[in-house]
Amino acid sequence: MVASLAQLLDLMRHHGATRIYAKRLAPNDNSKNQVYLGGDFSALNIIPHGEIYSDESAVAGAVRNRAKAKVSFFWIDEGGRHLAPDAGLILYPKYPEVRMSGFLKGCPAAPSDIMRVRDEGRLLFLGITSDGDVLGYAASAAHPVTAEVLSAGWPMLGVFLELPLHAGQVDTPKTRLLRELRRIWQLNWVASQKLARDGTREPYAARNGGGYTLEAELGITPNGYAEPDFMGWEVKQYGVRDFVKFAPKSPVTLMTPEPTGGIYRDKGIAEFMKRFGYQDQSGKADRINFGGRYDCLRGLHGLTGLRMTMTGYDAPSGKITDLDGEFRLTDGNDEVAASWSFKGMMAHWNRKHAQAAYVPSVFRTPPPEYSYGPSILLCEQTDFLLFLQAFAKGAVYYDPAIKVENASSLKPDIKRRSQFRVSHADLTQLYKGHEVICL
């Protein structure tokens, strides 16, 4: 029987948890009313989930305006893992808020005696694994673990208490990350490299090695589930000219999702490029490009004849009005050339942006080396609604770099690159909290 926080943390780690949280349960947090996870969509960045889909069920003749996402949820105890097959998240854009439901159905080993009642003082523990599973453990108000957790003063991340992986551990994931970044800064110059899947370091000669080299120093290897890089923190490197002015060389690429609709998806990228691409402006022969900046404040692009629009979002209220909304590239006749669904974009955004560290770097060659700077921007608690707000204002924009080489040949070479970007000056609009740390 779990009798202490140390034993619970050991149990979570034994089943694969790499991050552990606790949620204070209110009387309404029960199997009937679901578990409230916050008055925005930020919980989606913490809890791994499947594809977001619309719930088309109706109650009393009215269609519900909400979406759902499956969660790979297991209750754990000394006997092992116990799958709750119907567990999932429910998104209510009208409020907005996120709740968790279905965590007892179909799971005989679930703690029904704790999760069905309205008692004050209960705690729900959630462990997140590197495979995207969620581990659950519930404790009553009288449980000894509850008193330990509530008296410790752990940091908050939205509605969650962020717990350590080991009992007695005084440093947090943030302090451990900063300690590692300070060590890397003190190395001065680091050979450009990339970490292989087996953990070995390999030399890397291409000019985009700044992120790979930093990840290698942090011991970050590629994994199947798109987990944040370092103990819940996404670590992003960006190039600067020097460590005096820290002037970024380029904007931050937030994500690179392919379109989910429009001519690009329905008729193919070749047809899209034929209709909207243009001859290379620097004179490169037989090359068709598609580039430019597309945001909600600009008109038709001079070379492509397309502009960016957004449906399903009300900028004045800051709320989603239609979960089937889209980002759309349209021509002068409002024909959709390419589109990205809110649900797909939300899934991309949610996986890695809850907590992010932005690290400056300087490059030199030969040989290719990187030096990482002492001024780190830490950003916390993002929300897809903040992304939509920044996009509506033009701060976040679409900046593609698509090209077709040997365009007139029977086998043209098509390079895809759909980028959503933001300038460093506007980064903090995407987070509820930020700070600059000098190492």
C-alpha positions in Angstrom: 0.0 0.0 0.0 1.2 3.5 -0.9 1.8 5.2 2.5 4.0 8.2 1.6 4.8 10.6 -1.3 8.2 8.9 -1.7 6.4 5.5 -2.4 4.0 7.1 -4.8 6.8 8.9 -6.8 8.6 5.5 -6.9 5.5 3.9 -8.2 5.0 6.5 -10.9 8.6 6.2 -12.0 8.4 2.5 -12.0 5.6 2.7 -14.6 7.5 5.2 -16.7 6.5 8.6 -15.5 9.0 11.4 -16.6 6.7 14.2 -15.3 4.4 14.1 -12.3 1.5 16.5 -11.4 -1.2 16.7 -8.8 -4.6 18.3 -9.1 -6.7 19.5 -6.1 -10.2 18.1 -6.6 -13.2 20.3 -5.9 -16.6 18.8 -5.0 -17.7 19.0 -8.6 -14.6 17.1 -9.7 -16.1 13.6 -9.8 -17.2 11.0 -12.3 -20.6 12.6 -12.9 -19.4 16.2 -13.4 -16.0 15.3 -14.9 -12.7 16.7 -13.7 -12.1 20.4 -14.4 -8.6 21.1 -15.9 -8.7 24.8 -16.3 -10.5 27.8 -17.8 -8.6 27.7 -21.1 -6.9 25.1 -23.3 -3.5 25.1 -21.6 -4.1 21.6 -20.0 -3.8 20.2 -23.6 -0.1 21.1 -23.5 0.4 19.0 -20.3 -1.8 16.0 -20.9 -0.9 13.9 -24.0 -3.9 13.1 -26.1 -5.0 11.8 -29.5 -6.6 13.5 -32.4 -9.1 16.2 -31.6 -12.5 15.5 -33.1 -16.0 17.1 -33.0 -18.7 15.7 -30.8 -21.8 15.7 -32.9 -24.1 14.4 -30.2 -27.2 16.4 -29.2 -29.0 17.0 -25.9 -32.7 18.1 -25.8 -32.5 18.8 -29.6 -29.5 21.1 -29.2 -26.2 20.3 -30.9 -23.3 20.4 -28.4 -20.4 22.8 -29.4 -17.5 20.9 -28.1 -14.6 18.6 -29.1 -13.1 15.5 -27.6 -9.7 13.8 -27.6 -8.8 10.3 -26.4 -6.3 9.9 -23.6 -4.2 6.7 -23.1 -5.0 6.6 -19.4 -4.1 4.0 -16.8 -4.8 3.9 -13.1 -1.8 2.5 -11.2 -1.4 0.6 -7.9 0.9 -2.0 -6.5 -0.7 -4.5 -8.8 0.3 -2.7 -12.0 -1.4 -0.6 -14.7 -5.1 -0.7 -15.3 -6.4 0.7 -18.6 -9.4 3.1 -18.5 -10.5 2.6 -22.1 -13.0 5.5 -22.3 -10.8 8.2 -20.8 -10.6 11.4 -22.7 -10.6 15.2 -22.7 -13.6 17.4 -23.5 -13.0 20.9 -24.9 -15.7 23.5 -24.4 -14.8 26.6 -26.6 -17.8 28.6 -25.4 -16.4 29.1 -21.8 -13.6 28.1 -22.7 -12.5 25.2 -20.5 -11.2 21.6 -20.6 -12.4 18.7 -18.6 -11.5 15.0 -18.3 -14.1 12.3 -18.5 -14.6 8.5 -18.8 -11.8 7.7 -16.3 -13.8 5.0 -14.4 -15.9 3.3 -17.1 -14.6 -0.1 -18.1 -11.8 -0.2 -15.4 -12.8 -2.4 -12.4 -9.5 -1.4 -10.6 -10.3 2.3 -10.8 -10.6 4.2 -7.5 -14.3 4.7 -7.7 -14.7 5.2 -4.0 -12.7 8.4 -4.3 -13.7 9.7 -7.8 -17.4 9.2 -7.4 -17.8 11.4 -4.3 -17.9 15.1 -3.7 -15.5 15.2 -0.7 -13.3 18.2 -0.2 -9.5 17.7 0.0 -9.0 14.9 -2.5 -6.0 14.8 -4.9 -5.6 13.4 -8.4 -2.0 12.5 -9.4 -1.1 12.4 -13.0 2.2 10.9 -14.3 3.2 11.5 -18.0 5.4 9.0 -19.8 7.7 9.5 -22.7 5.3 7.3 -24.8 2.4 9.6 -24.2 0.6 7.6 -21.6 -1.1 9.2 -18.6 -0.9 7.4 -15.2 -3.5 8.2 -12.6 -3.6 7.8 -8.8 -6.3 9.2 -6.5 -5.9 10.0 -2.8 -8.6 10.9 -0.3 -8.3 13.9 2.0 -7.2 11.5 4.8 -4.5 9.8 2.9 -1.0 10.6 4.2 0.2 11.5 0.8 -2.4 14.3 0.6 -1.0 16.1 3.7 2.6 15.8 2.4 1.8 17.3 -1.0 -0.4 20.2 0.3 2.2 21.2 2.9 5.2 21.3 0.5 4.4 24.4 -1.6 5.2 22.9 -5.0 5.1 25.3 -8.0 1.9 25.6 -10.0 1.5 25.0 -13.7 -2.0 26.1 -14.5 -4.3 24.1 -12.2 -1.6 21.5 -11.5 1.0 21.2 -8.8 4.3 20.3 -10.4 5.9 17.5 -8.3 9.5 16.3 -8.4 10.4 12.8 -9.7 12.1 11.9 -6.4 11.2 12.5 -2.8 13.4 15.0 -1.1 14.4 16.6 -4.5 14.7 20.3 -3.9 15.4 21.5 -7.4 12.7 21.7 -10.0 12.9 20.9 -13.7 13.5 24.6 -14.4 16.5 24.8 -12.1 17.9 21.6 -13.5 17.5 22.9 -17.0 19.2 26.2 -16.1 22.1 24.3 -14.4 22.6 22.3 -17.6 22.4 25.5 -19.8 25.0 27.2 -17.5 27.3 24.2 -18.0 27.0 24.4 -21.7 27.6 28.1 -21.8 30.8 27.6 -19.8 32.0 25.1 -22.4 32.4 28.1 -24.7 32.8 26.4 -28.2 31.1 23.0 -28.9 31.7 21.0 -32.0 28.7 20.7 -34.3 27.1 17.3 -33.7 23.9 15.3 -33.7 22.8 12.6 -31.2 21.8 9.3 -32.9 18.9 7.2 -31.6 21.4 4.9 -29.8 22.8 7.9 -27.9 26.1 8.2 -29.7 27.3 11.6 -30.9 28.0 12.1 -34.6 29.7 15.1 -36.3 27.2 17.3 -38.2 28.5 19.6 -40.9 25.3 21.3 -42.2 24.6 24.9 -41.1 21.4 24.0 -39.3 23.3 22.2 -36.5 22.7 24.7 -33.7 19.7 23.0 -32.3 21.1 19.5 -32.8 24.3 20.4 -31.0 22.4 21.8 -28.1 20.2 18.8 -27.9 23.2 16.5 -28.0 24.8 18.3 -25.0 21.5 18.0 -23.1 21.3 14.3 -23.9 18.1 14.6 -25.9 17.5 11.7 -28.3 14.7 11.4 -30.9 11.6 9.6 -29.5 8.4 8.3 -31.0 6.1 10.5 -29.1 6.6 14.2 -29.5 7.5 14.9 -25.9 9.1 18.2 -24.8 12.9 18.0 -24.9 14.1 18.3 -21.3 11.9 17.3 -18.3 8.8 19.0 -19.8 10.7 21.9 -21.3 11.0 22.5 -25.0 14.5 23.9 -25.7 14.9 26.1 -28.8 18.1 27.5 -30.1 18.3 30.6 -32.3 21.3 32.2 -34.1 22.6 35.6 -33.2 25.5 37.7 -34.5 27.0 38.2 -31.0 26.2 38.0 -27.3 26.2 41.8 -26.8 23.1 42.8 -28.6 21.6 39.3 -29.0 20.0 40.4 -32.3 18.3 37.3 -33.8 19.3 36.4 -37.3 15.8 35.1 -38.2 12.3 34.7 -36.8 11.3 31.7 -34.7 9.8 28.8 -36.5 6.9 27.6 -34.3 5.8 24.6 -36.3 5.8 23.2 -39.8 2.4 21.5 -40.5 1.4 20.5 -44.0 -2.0 21.9 -45.2 -5.1 19.7 -44.4 -7.4 21.2 -47.1 -7.7 23.3 -50.2 -6.1 22.8 -53.7 -2.8 21.9 -52.0 -4.4 18.8 -50.3 -7.2 18.0 -52.8 -5.4 18.3 -56.1 -1.8 18.0 -54.9 1.2 20.2 -54.4 2.2 20.0 -58.1 -1.2 21.6 -59.1 -0.8 24.1 -56.3 2.6 25.2 -57.5 1.4 25.4 -61.1 -1.3 27.8 -60.2 0.3 29.9 -57.4 4.1 29.4 -57.7 6.3 31.9 -59.5 9.7 31.9 -61.3 12.7 32.1 -59.0 13.4 35.8 -58.5 17.2 35.4 -58.3 17.3 34.0 -61.8 17.8 30.3 -61.0 16.8 28.4 -64.2 13.8 26.0 -64.2 12.9 26.7 -60.6 9.4 27.6 -59.3 9.1 29.1 -55.8 6.3 29.8 -53.4 7.2 32.1 -50.6 6.3 35.4 -48.9 4.7 36.5 -45.6 1.0 35.8 -45.2 -0.9 37.1 -42.2 -4.5 38.3 -41.4 -3.6 41.9 -41.9 -2.3 41.8 -45.5 -4.0 41.8 -48.8 -3.3 39.6 -51.9 0.4 38.8 -52.3 1.9 40.4 -55.4 3.5 37.2 -56.7 1.1 34.5 -55.7 -2.2 36.2 -55.7 -3.1 34.7 -52.3 -3.9 36.1 -48.9 -4.4 34.6 -45.4 -7.8 34.5 -43.7 -9.1 32.8 -40.6 -12.6 31.4 -39.9 -14.2 30.2 -36.7 -12.5 32.7 -34.3 -13.9 35.9 -32.9 -11.0 38.3 -32.3 -12.9 40.8 -30.0 -14.0 38.1 -27.6 -10.9 36.0 -28.0 -13.0 32.8 -28.4 -13.4 30.0 -30.9 -16.8 30.2 -32.5 -16.5 27.1 -34.6 -14.2 24.2 -33.7 -14.1 23.3 -37.4 -12.5 26.7 -38.1 -9.5 27.0 -40.4 -6.5 29.1 -41.4 -7.0 29.6 -45.1 -4.9 30.8 -48.1 -7.5 32.2 -50.6 -7.3 33.8 -54.0 -9.1 36.9 -55.2 -12.2 34.8 -55.8 -12.1 33.3 -52.3 -11.1 29.9 -53.6 -9.2 28.0 -50.9 -5.7 27.3 -52.2 -4.5 25.7 -48.9 -6.0 25.4 -45.4 -5.1 24.2 -41.9 -7.8 23.0 -39.5 -7.9 24.4 -35.9 -7.9 20.8 -34.6 -4.8 19.9 -36.5 -3.0 23.1 -35.6 -4.0 22.7 -32.0 -2.5 19.2 -31.9 0.8 20.5 -33.3 0.9 23.4 -30.8 -0.1 21.4 -27.8 2.7 18.9 -27.9 5.7 21.0 -27.1 5.0 24.5 -26.1 3.8 24.4 -22.5 7.2 25.5 -21.3 9.9 26.7 -23.6 13.5 27.9 -23.2 15.0 30.1 -26.0 18.8 29.9 -26.1 21.0 32.2 -28.3 24.0 30.8 -30.2 26.9 32.0 -32.3 28.4 29.9 -35.1 31.9 29.8 -36.5 33.8 27.6 -39.0 36.1 25.8 -39.7 35.6 23.5 -38.0 31.8 24.1 -37.5 31.3 25.0 -33.8 28.6 26.7 -31.7 28.8 28.8 -28.6 25.6 29.2 -26.5 24.9 32.5 -24.8 24.2 33.4 -21.1 20.8 35.2 -21.6 17.9 32.7 -21.7 14.3 33.5 -22.3 12.0 31.2 -20.4 8.3 31.1 -21.4 5.6 29.3 -19.6 1.9 28.5 -19.8 0.8 28.8 -23.4 -2.6 28.3 -24.8 -3.9 27.7 -28.4 -6.2 30.7 -27.8 -3.1 32.9 -27.4 -1.8 31.5 -30.7 -5.1 32.4 -32.4 -5.0 35.9 -30.8 -1.5 36.5 -32.0 -2.3 35.2 -35.5 -5.4 37.5 -35.7 -3.1 40.5 -34.9 -0.5 39.5 -37.6 2.2 38.7 -35.0 2.2 35.0 -36.0 2.3 34.4 -39.8 2.7 31.8 -42.5 6.1 32.0 -44.1 6.5 29.1 -46.7 9.7 28.1 -48.4 8.3 25.7 -51.1 10.2 25.1 -54.3 10.2 23.0 -57.5 13.5 22.4 -59.1 13.8 20.9 -62.6 10.3 22.1 -63.0 10.0 21.3 -66.7 11.4 17.8 -66.5 9.3 14.6 -66.2 10.5 14.2 -62.6 10.6 17.6 -61.0 12.1 17.8 -57.5 9.6 19.3 -55.0 10.7 20.6 -51.6 7.9 21.2 -49.1 8.3 23.7 -46.3 5.2 25.2 -44.6 6.3 27.4 -41.7 4.4 29.3 -39.1 6.7 31.9 -37.6 6.9 34.8 -35.1 9.5 37.4 -34.5 11.5 37.2 -31.2 10.0 40.5 -30.1 6.5 39.0 -30.3 7.3 35.6 -28.7 6.0 36.5 -25.3 2.5 37.2 -26.7 2.1 33.4 -26.9 2.7 32.7 -23.2 1.1 33.9 -19.9 4.5 34.1 -18.2 8.0 34.8 -19.2 11.4 35.9 -17.7 14.9 36.5 -18.9 17.6 34.6 -17.0 21.2 35.6 -17.0 23.3 32.5 -16.5 
